[in-house]
Structures are given as C-alpha cells and as structure tokens.
Amino acid sequence: MTSTTGTLDAQATLTAMDRCDRCGAQAYIRAELASGGALLFCNHHGREVESTLRPQAAAWVDESARIS
C-alpha cells in the first residue's frame, strides 16, 4: 500500500515504499485514524506509541511478523 489520501484498504500489505512517519525506516505498522487518514510506523516507533494511539485508531494493522 502506498501512502495516499483517500480511502485506505485494510487488506493492503505495506511495502518497502511505505516509510515510518517518525524516522523514515520501512513501515510495518499502519494506524488508520477514525477521523480519516493513517499514520505509518516502523516496528520500533509503532511499539513506542501503541499504548496511546491504538485505542484511538479505527484499525491497527501490524505486519511486524514479516521482520526476519
């Protein structure tokens, strides 16, 4: 999935083109906001904000299991 505005497909897989909004590393976590839009995070930053952001997110897509 590429980072765009508009409707997000919750089934789309994050790719190497998707980058963390905090540091620019490859994103493995996507927080889809109830207000619209999404935030992308690497595993490190996703875990850092998860306890605060996840309860507020409409969807939390975690593909960190792909990290080998």
PDB file of N, CA, C and O in Angstrom:
ATOM      1  N   MET A   1       0.830  -1.171   0.000  1.00  0.00           N
ATOM      2  CA  MET A   1       0.000   0.000   0.000  1.00  0.00           C
ATOM      3  C   MET A   1       0.874   1.234   0.000  1.00  0.00           C
ATOM      4  O   MET A   1       1.851   1.290   0.747  1.00  0.00           O
ATOM      5  N   THR A   2       0.566   2.185  -0.783  1.00  0.00           N
ATOM      6  CA  THR A   2       1.299   3.432  -0.772  1.00  0.00           C
ATOM      7  C   THR A   2       0.575   4.431   0.104  1.00  0.00           C
ATOM      8  O   THR A   2      -0.635   4.330   0.308  1.00  0.00           O
ATOM      9  N   SER A   3       1.301   5.378   0.611  1.00  0.00           N
ATOM     10  CA  SER A   3       0.699   6.397   1.458  1.00  0.00           C
ATOM     11  C   SER A   3       0.018   7.434   0.580  1.00  0.00           C
ATOM     12  O   SER A   3       0.683   8.177  -0.142  1.00  0.00           O
ATOM     13  N   THR A   4      -1.295   7.484   0.640  1.00  0.00           N
ATOM     14  CA  THR A   4      -2.062   8.445  -0.145  1.00  0.00           C
ATOM     15  C   THR A   4      -3.184   8.994   0.705  1.00  0.00           C
ATOM     16  O   THR A   4      -3.463   8.476   1.787  1.00  0.00           O
ATOM     17  N   THR A   5      -3.821  10.029   0.225  1.00  0.00           N
ATOM     18  CA  THR A   5      -5.031  10.487   0.883  1.00  0.00           C
ATOM     19  C   THR A   5      -6.194   9.765   0.241  1.00  0.00           C
ATOM     20  O   THR A   5      -6.092   9.311  -0.899  1.00  0.00           O
ATOM     21  N   GLY A   6      -7.281   9.653   0.945  1.00  0.00           N
ATOM     22  CA  GLY A   6      -8.447   8.959   0.408  1.00  0.00           C
ATOM     23  C   GLY A   6      -8.708   7.693   1.176  1.00  0.00           C
ATOM     24  O   GLY A   6      -8.208   7.517   2.287  1.00  0.00           O
ATOM     25  N   THR A   7      -9.487   6.811   0.595  1.00  0.00           N
ATOM     26  CA  THR A   7      -9.881   5.569   1.247  1.00  0.00           C
ATOM     27  C   THR A   7      -8.714   4.602   1.325  1.00  0.00           C
ATOM     28  O   THR A   7      -7.975   4.425   0.356  1.00  0.00           O
ATOM     29  N   LEU A   8      -8.553   3.982   2.478  1.00  0.00           N
ATOM     30  CA  LEU A   8      -7.479   3.012   2.679  1.00  0.00           C
ATOM     31  C   LEU A   8      -8.049   1.609   2.659  1.00  0.00           C
ATOM     32  O   LEU A   8      -9.138   1.373   3.182  1.00  0.00           O
ATOM     33  N   ASP A   9      -7.340   0.693   2.074  1.00  0.00           N
ATOM     34  CA  ASP A   9      -7.742  -0.702   2.035  1.00  0.00           C
ATOM     35  C   ASP A   9      -7.049  -1.428   3.177  1.00  0.00           C
ATOM     36  O   ASP A   9      -5.832  -1.609   3.147  1.00  0.00           O
ATOM     37  N   ALA A  10      -7.813  -1.846   4.186  1.00  0.00           N
ATOM     38  CA  ALA A  10      -7.236  -2.500   5.363  1.00  0.00           C
ATOM     39  C   ALA A  10      -6.541  -3.815   5.014  1.00  0.00           C
ATOM     40  O   ALA A  10      -5.740  -4.314   5.804  1.00  0.00           O
ATOM     41  N   GLN A  11      -6.833  -4.380   3.849  1.00  0.00           N
ATOM     42  CA  GLN A  11      -6.224  -5.633   3.446  1.00  0.00           C
ATOM     43  C   GLN A  11      -4.901  -5.431   2.707  1.00  0.00           C
ATOM     44  O   GLN A  11      -4.164  -6.393   2.491  1.00  0.00           O
ATOM     45  N   ALA A  12      -4.594  -4.207   2.321  1.00  0.00           N
ATOM     46  CA  ALA A  12      -3.378  -3.938   1.559  1.00  0.00           C
ATOM     47  C   ALA A  12      -2.153  -4.194   2.429  1.00  0.00           C
ATOM     48  O   ALA A  12      -2.137  -3.863   3.614  1.00  0.00           O
ATOM     49  N   THR A  13      -1.145  -4.780   1.832  1.00  0.00           N
ATOM     50  CA  THR A  13       0.104  -5.066   2.518  1.00  0.00           C
ATOM     51  C   THR A  13       1.027  -3.865   2.413  1.00  0.00           C
ATOM     52  O   THR A  13       1.146  -3.246   1.356  1.00  0.00           O
ATOM     53  N   LEU A  14       1.670  -3.548   3.511  1.00  0.00           N
ATOM     54  CA  LEU A  14       2.673  -2.489   3.490  1.00  0.00           C
ATOM     55  C   LEU A  14       3.871  -2.982   2.681  1.00  0.00           C
ATOM     56  O   LEU A  14       4.235  -4.155   2.760  1.00  0.00           O
ATOM     57  N   THR A  15       4.473  -2.101   1.914  1.00  0.00           N
ATOM     58  CA  THR A  15       5.617  -2.461   1.081  1.00  0.00           C
ATOM     59  C   THR A  15       6.861  -1.699   1.520  1.00  0.00           C
ATOM     60  O   THR A  15       6.794  -0.872   2.430  1.00  0.00           O
ATOM     61  N   ALA A  16       7.974  -1.968   0.890  1.00  0.00           N
ATOM     62  CA  ALA A  16       9.222  -1.273   1.186  1.00  0.00           C
ATOM     63  C   ALA A  16       9.121   0.207   0.857  1.00  0.00           C
ATOM     64  O   ALA A  16       9.934   0.998   1.335  1.00  0.00           O
ATOM     65  N   MET A  17       8.152   0.595   0.057  1.00  0.00           N
ATOM     66  CA  MET A  17       7.946   2.005  -0.281  1.00  0.00           C
ATOM     67  C   MET A  17       7.255   2.767   0.852  1.00  0.00           C
ATOM     68  O   MET A  17       7.327   3.995   0.896  1.00  0.00           O
ATOM     69  N   ASP A  18       6.590   2.064   1.763  1.00  0.00           N
ATOM     70  CA  ASP A  18       5.905   2.695   2.890  1.00  0.00           C
ATOM     71  C   ASP A  18       6.936   2.961   3.984  1.00  0.00           C
ATOM     72  O   ASP A  18       7.637   2.051   4.425  1.00  0.00           O
ATOM     73  N   ARG A  19       7.018   4.223   4.415  1.00  0.00           N
ATOM     74  CA  ARG A  19       8.053   4.629   5.347  1.00  0.00           C
ATOM     75  C   ARG A  19       7.453   5.155   6.645  1.00  0.00           C
ATOM     76  O   ARG A  19       6.368   5.738   6.648  1.00  0.00           O
ATOM     77  N   CYS A  20       8.159   4.948   7.734  1.00  0.00           N
ATOM     78  CA  CYS A  20       7.749   5.414   9.060  1.00  0.00           C
ATOM     79  C   CYS A  20       7.630   6.937   9.050  1.00  0.00           C
ATOM     80  O   CYS A  20       8.521   7.635   8.566  1.00  0.00           O
ATOM     81  N   ASP A  21       6.529   7.440   9.587  1.00  0.00           N
ATOM     82  CA  ASP A  21       6.310   8.882   9.663  1.00  0.00           C
ATOM     83  C   ASP A  21       7.243   9.559  10.664  1.00  0.00           C
ATOM     84  O   ASP A  21       7.383  10.782  10.629  1.00  0.00           O
ATOM     85  N   ARG A  22       7.875   8.814  11.541  1.00  0.00           N
ATOM     86  CA  ARG A  22       8.762   9.414  12.552  1.00  0.00           C
ATOM     87  C   ARG A  22      10.218   9.409  12.128  1.00  0.00           C
ATOM     88  O   ARG A  22      10.933  10.380  12.375  1.00  0.00           O
ATOM     89  N   CYS A  23      10.681   8.317  11.483  1.00  0.00           N
ATOM     90  CA  CYS A  23      12.122   8.231  11.212  1.00  0.00           C
ATOM     91  C   CYS A  23      12.467   7.874   9.767  1.00  0.00           C
ATOM     92  O   CYS A  23      13.635   7.960   9.387  1.00  0.00           O
ATOM     93  N   GLY A  24      11.504   7.483   8.964  1.00  0.00           N
ATOM     94  CA  GLY A  24      11.769   7.156   7.570  1.00  0.00           C
ATOM     95  C   GLY A  24      12.171   5.711   7.305  1.00  0.00           C
ATOM     96  O   GLY A  24      12.403   5.342   6.154  1.00  0.00           O
ATOM     97  N   ALA A  25      12.258   4.885   8.347  1.00  0.00           N
ATOM     98  CA  ALA A  25      12.554   3.459   8.151  1.00  0.00           C
ATOM     99  C   ALA A  25      11.340   2.774   7.527  1.00  0.00           C
ATOM    100  O   ALA A  25      10.260   3.362   7.455  1.00  0.00           O
ATOM    101  N   GLN A  26      11.520   1.530   7.076  1.00  0.00           N
ATOM    102  CA  GLN A  26      10.392   0.806   6.482  1.00  0.00           C
ATOM    103  C   GLN A  26       9.271   0.647   7.493  1.00  0.00           C
ATOM    104  O   GLN A  26       9.508   0.272   8.641  1.00  0.00           O
ATOM    105  N   ALA A  27       8.043   0.934   7.062  1.00  0.00           N
ATOM    106  CA  ALA A  27       6.876   0.840   7.940  1.00  0.00           C
ATOM    107  C   ALA A  27       6.329  -0.587   7.963  1.00  0.00           C
ATOM    108  O   ALA A  27       6.207  -1.238   6.925  1.00  0.00           O
ATOM    109  N   TYR A  28       6.009  -1.049   9.149  1.00  0.00           N
ATOM    110  CA  TYR A  28       5.379  -2.355   9.346  1.00  0.00           C
ATOM    111  C   TYR A  28       4.053  -2.225  10.086  1.00  0.00           C
ATOM    112  O   TYR A  28       3.319  -3.204  10.224  1.00  0.00           O
ATOM    113  N   ILE A  29       3.745  -1.028  10.559  1.00  0.00           N
ATOM    114  CA  ILE A  29       2.517  -0.799  11.318  1.00  0.00           C
ATOM    115  C   ILE A  29       1.795   0.410  10.723  1.00  0.00           C
ATOM    116  O   ILE A  29       2.396   1.453  10.471  1.00  0.00           O
ATOM    117  N   ARG A  30       0.480   0.239  10.503  1.00  0.00           N
ATOM    118  CA  ARG A  30      -0.348   1.333   9.993  1.00  0.00           C
ATOM    119  C   ARG A  30      -1.491   1.551  10.975  1.00  0.00           C
ATOM    120  O   ARG A  30      -2.251   0.628  11.266  1.00  0.00           O
ATOM    121  N   ALA A  31      -1.609   2.766  11.480  1.00  0.00           N
ATOM    122  CA  ALA A  31      -2.711   3.150  12.354  1.00  0.00           C
ATOM    123  C   ALA A  31      -3.694   3.947  11.511  1.00  0.00           C
ATOM    124  O   ALA A  31      -3.401   5.067  11.091  1.00  0.00           O
ATOM    125  N   GLU A  32      -4.862   3.362  11.265  1.00  0.00           N
ATOM    126  CA  GLU A  32      -5.896   4.046  10.487  1.00  0.00           C
ATOM    127  C   GLU A  32      -6.752   4.839  11.465  1.00  0.00           C
ATOM    128  O   GLU A  32      -7.336   4.277  12.391  1.00  0.00           O
ATOM    129  N   LEU A  33      -6.818   6.128  11.254  1.00  0.00           N
ATOM    130  CA  LEU A  33      -7.489   7.022  12.191  1.00  0.00           C
ATOM    131  C   LEU A  33      -8.978   7.108  11.919  1.00  0.00           C
ATOM    132  O   LEU A  33      -9.410   7.098  10.767  1.00  0.00           O
ATOM    133  N   ALA A  34      -9.758   7.191  12.981  1.00  0.00           N
ATOM    134  CA  ALA A  34     -11.211   7.300  12.849  1.00  0.00           C
ATOM    135  C   ALA A  34     -11.592   8.583  12.116  1.00  0.00           C
ATOM    136  O   ALA A  34     -12.618   8.636  11.438  1.00  0.00           O
ATOM    137  N   SER A  35     -10.768   9.608  12.252  1.00  0.00           N
ATOM    138  CA  SER A  35     -11.033  10.888  11.594  1.00  0.00           C
ATOM    139  C   SER A  35     -10.628  10.886  10.119  1.00  0.00           C
ATOM    140  O   SER A  35     -10.853  11.864   9.406  1.00  0.00           O
ATOM    141  N   GLY A  36     -10.031   9.786   9.671  1.00  0.00           N
ATOM    142  CA  GLY A  36      -9.558   9.672   8.289  1.00  0.00           C
ATOM    143  C   GLY A  36      -8.045   9.737   8.242  1.00  0.00           C
ATOM    144  O   GLY A  36      -7.409  10.288   9.140  1.00  0.00           O
ATOM    145  N   GLY A  37      -7.480   9.177   7.203  1.00  0.00           N
ATOM    146  CA  GLY A  37      -6.032   9.155   7.072  1.00  0.00           C
ATOM    147  C   GLY A  37      -5.398   8.028   7.859  1.00  0.00           C
ATOM    148  O   GLY A  37      -6.087   7.213   8.473  1.00  0.00           O
ATOM    149  N   ALA A  38      -4.088   7.994   7.832  1.00  0.00           N
ATOM    150  CA  ALA A  38      -3.357   6.929   8.514  1.00  0.00           C
ATOM    151  C   ALA A  38      -1.973   7.419   8.884  1.00  0.00           C
ATOM    152  O   ALA A  38      -1.430   8.338   8.271  1.00  0.00           O
ATOM    153  N   LEU A  39      -1.418   6.784   9.899  1.00  0.00           N
ATOM    154  CA  LEU A  39      -0.039   7.021  10.295  1.00  0.00           C
ATOM    155  C   LEU A  39       0.718   5.721  10.093  1.00  0.00           C
ATOM    156  O   LEU A  39       0.204   4.647  10.407  1.00  0.00           O
ATOM    157  N   LEU A  40       1.938   5.808   9.571  1.00  0.00           N
ATOM    158  CA  LEU A  40       2.780   4.639   9.349  1.00  0.00           C
ATOM    159  C   LEU A  40       3.954   4.673  10.308  1.00  0.00           C
ATOM    160  O   LEU A  40       4.532   5.729  10.564  1.00  0.00           O
ATOM    161  N   PHE A  41       4.301   3.500  10.840  1.00  0.00           N
ATOM    162  CA  PHE A  41       5.404   3.414  11.792  1.00  0.00           C
ATOM    163  C   PHE A  41       6.269   2.195  11.515  1.00  0.00           C
ATOM    164  O   PHE A  41       5.783   1.154  11.072  1.00  0.00           O
ATOM    165  N   CYS A  42       7.571   2.347  11.787  1.00  0.00           N
ATOM    166  CA  CYS A  42       8.456   1.188  11.830  1.00  0.00           C
ATOM    167  C   CYS A  42       8.063   0.404  13.087  1.00  0.00           C
ATOM    168  O   CYS A  42       7.266   0.890  13.889  1.00  0.00           O
ATOM    169  N   ASN A  43       8.599  -0.772  13.261  1.00  0.00           N
ATOM    170  CA  ASN A  43       8.252  -1.580  14.429  1.00  0.00           C
ATOM    171  C   ASN A  43       8.605  -0.847  15.720  1.00  0.00           C
ATOM    172  O   ASN A  43       7.813  -0.830  16.661  1.00  0.00           O
ATOM    173  N   HIS A  44       9.782  -0.245  15.766  1.00  0.00           N
ATOM    174  CA  HIS A  44      10.239   0.451  16.971  1.00  0.00           C
ATOM    175  C   HIS A  44       9.278   1.566  17.376  1.00  0.00           C
ATOM    176  O   HIS A  44       8.819   1.606  18.517  1.00  0.00           O
ATOM    177  N   HIS A  45       8.974   2.461  16.456  1.00  0.00           N
ATOM    178  CA  HIS A  45       8.101   3.584  16.792  1.00  0.00           C
ATOM    179  C   HIS A  45       6.643   3.155  16.963  1.00  0.00           C
ATOM    180  O   HIS A  45       5.909   3.770  17.737  1.00  0.00           O
ATOM    181  N   GLY A  46       6.222   2.126  16.261  1.00  0.00           N
ATOM    182  CA  GLY A  46       4.873   1.599  16.444  1.00  0.00           C
ATOM    183  C   GLY A  46       4.665   1.098  17.859  1.00  0.00           C
ATOM    184  O   GLY A  46       3.634   1.362  18.478  1.00  0.00           O
ATOM    185  N   ARG A  47       5.657   0.369  18.369  1.00  0.00           N
ATOM    186  CA  ARG A  47       5.565  -0.141  19.746  1.00  0.00           C
ATOM    187  C   ARG A  47       5.609   1.011  20.745  1.00  0.00           C
ATOM    188  O   ARG A  47       4.965   0.960  21.793  1.00  0.00           O
ATOM    189  N   GLU A  48       6.369   2.041  20.415  1.00  0.00           N
ATOM    190  CA  GLU A  48       6.514   3.194  21.300  1.00  0.00           C
ATOM    191  C   GLU A  48       5.185   3.938  21.494  1.00  0.00           C
ATOM    192  O   GLU A  48       4.905   4.414  22.594  1.00  0.00           O
ATOM    193  N   VAL A  49       4.373   4.041  20.452  1.00  0.00           N
ATOM    194  CA  VAL A  49       3.117   4.804  20.524  1.00  0.00           C
ATOM    195  C   VAL A  49       1.875   3.922  20.645  1.00  0.00           C
ATOM    196  O   VAL A  49       0.766   4.436  20.792  1.00  0.00           O
ATOM    197  N   GLU A  50       2.046   2.613  20.584  1.00  0.00           N
ATOM    198  CA  GLU A  50       0.902   1.697  20.534  1.00  0.00           C
ATOM    199  C   GLU A  50      -0.071   1.869  21.699  1.00  0.00           C
ATOM    200  O   GLU A  50      -1.280   1.934  21.478  1.00  0.00           O
ATOM    201  N   SER A  51       0.421   1.944  22.916  1.00  0.00           N
ATOM    202  CA  SER A  51      -0.497   2.012  24.063  1.00  0.00           C
ATOM    203  C   SER A  51      -1.330   3.292  24.067  1.00  0.00           C
ATOM    204  O   SER A  51      -2.444   3.298  24.590  1.00  0.00           O
ATOM    205  N   THR A  52      -0.815   4.355  23.499  1.00  0.00           N
ATOM    206  CA  THR A  52      -1.553   5.616  23.432  1.00  0.00           C
ATOM    207  C   THR A  52      -2.442   5.700  22.205  1.00  0.00           C
ATOM    208  O   THR A  52      -3.597   6.117  22.292  1.00  0.00           O
ATOM    209  N   LEU A  53      -1.900   5.304  21.065  1.00  0.00           N
ATOM    210  CA  LEU A  53      -2.600   5.510  19.798  1.00  0.00           C
ATOM    211  C   LEU A  53      -3.588   4.405  19.438  1.00  0.00           C
ATOM    212  O   LEU A  53      -4.642   4.686  18.868  1.00  0.00           O
ATOM    213  N   ARG A  54      -3.268   3.164  19.759  1.00  0.00           N
ATOM    214  CA  ARG A  54      -4.129   2.045  19.335  1.00  0.00           C
ATOM    215  C   ARG A  54      -5.579   2.160  19.816  1.00  0.00           C
ATOM    216  O   ARG A  54      -6.486   1.883  19.031  1.00  0.00           O
ATOM    217  N   PRO A  55      -5.842   2.556  21.069  1.00  0.00           N
ATOM    218  CA  PRO A  55      -7.243   2.688  21.492  1.00  0.00           C
ATOM    219  C   PRO A  55      -8.018   3.761  20.716  1.00  0.00           C
ATOM    220  O   PRO A  55      -9.247   3.715  20.654  1.00  0.00           O
ATOM    221  N   GLN A  56      -7.313   4.711  20.133  1.00  0.00           N
ATOM    222  CA  GLN A  56      -7.950   5.792  19.385  1.00  0.00           C
ATOM    223  C   GLN A  56      -8.075   5.486  17.893  1.00  0.00           C
ATOM    224  O   GLN A  56      -8.774   6.201  17.175  1.00  0.00           O
ATOM    225  N   ALA A  57      -7.414   4.442  17.423  1.00  0.00           N
ATOM    226  CA  ALA A  57      -7.385   4.124  15.997  1.00  0.00           C
ATOM    227  C   ALA A  57      -8.617   3.318  15.587  1.00  0.00           C
ATOM    228  O   ALA A  57      -9.118   2.495  16.353  1.00  0.00           O
ATOM    229  N   ALA A  58      -9.095   3.566  14.376  1.00  0.00           N
ATOM    230  CA  ALA A  58     -10.200   2.779  13.826  1.00  0.00           C
ATOM    231  C   ALA A  58      -9.697   1.381  13.471  1.00  0.00           C
ATOM    232  O   ALA A  58     -10.442   0.406  13.575  1.00  0.00           O
ATOM    233  N   ALA A  59      -8.440   1.284  13.054  1.00  0.00           N
ATOM    234  CA  ALA A  59      -7.821  -0.011  12.732  1.00  0.00           C
ATOM    235  C   ALA A  59      -6.328   0.087  13.012  1.00  0.00           C
ATOM    236  O   ALA A  59      -5.713   1.138  12.831  1.00  0.00           O
ATOM    237  N   TRP A  60      -5.757  -1.032  13.458  1.00  0.00           N
ATOM    238  CA  TRP A  60      -4.327  -1.115  13.742  1.00  0.00           C
ATOM    239  C   TRP A  60      -3.805  -2.299  12.939  1.00  0.00           C
ATOM    240  O   TRP A  60      -4.079  -3.449  13.282  1.00  0.00           O
ATOM    241  N   VAL A  61      -3.066  -2.032  11.886  1.00  0.00           N
ATOM    242  CA  VAL A  61      -2.551  -3.081  11.011  1.00  0.00           C
ATOM    243  C   VAL A  61      -1.084  -3.297  11.369  1.00  0.00           C
ATOM    244  O   VAL A  61      -0.251  -2.411  11.175  1.00  0.00           O
ATOM    245  N   ASP A  62      -0.776  -4.483  11.893  1.00  0.00           N
ATOM    246  CA  ASP A  62       0.579  -4.807  12.353  1.00  0.00           C
ATOM    247  C   ASP A  62       1.139  -5.936  11.500  1.00  0.00           C
ATOM    248  O   ASP A  62       0.693  -7.079  11.600  1.00  0.00           O
ATOM    249  N   GLU A  63       2.108  -5.616  10.668  1.00  0.00           N
ATOM    250  CA  GLU A  63       2.755  -6.607   9.812  1.00  0.00           C
ATOM    251  C   GLU A  63       4.198  -6.869  10.263  1.00  0.00           C
ATOM    252  O   GLU A  63       5.028  -7.310   9.468  1.00  0.00           O
ATOM    253  N   SER A  64       4.490  -6.599  11.530  1.00  0.00           N
ATOM    254  CA  SER A  64       5.845  -6.767  12.032  1.00  0.00           C
ATOM    255  C   SER A  64       6.300  -8.224  12.062  1.00  0.00           C
ATOM    256  O   SER A  64       7.496  -8.489  12.188  1.00  0.00           O
ATOM    257  N   ALA A  65       5.385  -9.159  11.950  1.00  0.00           N
ATOM    258  CA  ALA A  65       5.757 -10.578  11.908  1.00  0.00           C
ATOM    259  C   ALA A  65       6.593 -10.888  10.648  1.00  0.00           C
ATOM    260  O   ALA A  65       7.279 -11.909  10.595  1.00  0.00           O
ATOM    261  N   ARG A  66       6.533 -10.011   9.647  1.00  0.00           N
ATOM    262  CA  ARG A  66       7.317 -10.212   8.420  1.00  0.00           C
ATOM    263  C   ARG A  66       8.799  -9.926   8.624  1.00  0.00           C
ATOM    264  O   ARG A  66       9.620 -10.285   7.779  1.00  0.00           O
ATOM    265  N   ILE A  67       9.151  -9.285   9.733  1.00  0.00           N
ATOM    266  CA  ILE A  67      10.564  -8.976  10.004  1.00  0.00           C
ATOM    267  C   ILE A  67      11.263 -10.287  10.347  1.00  0.00           C
ATOM    268  O   ILE A  67      10.825 -11.032  11.224  1.00  0.00           O
ATOM    269  N   SER A  68      12.347 -10.551   9.646  1.00  0.00           N
ATOM    270  CA  SER A  68      13.043 -11.820   9.925  1.00  0.00           C
ATOM    271  C   SER A  68      14.292 -11.600  10.728  1.00  0.00           C
ATOM    272  O   SER A  68      14.996 -12.557  11.050  1.00  0.00           O
TER     273      SER A  68
END
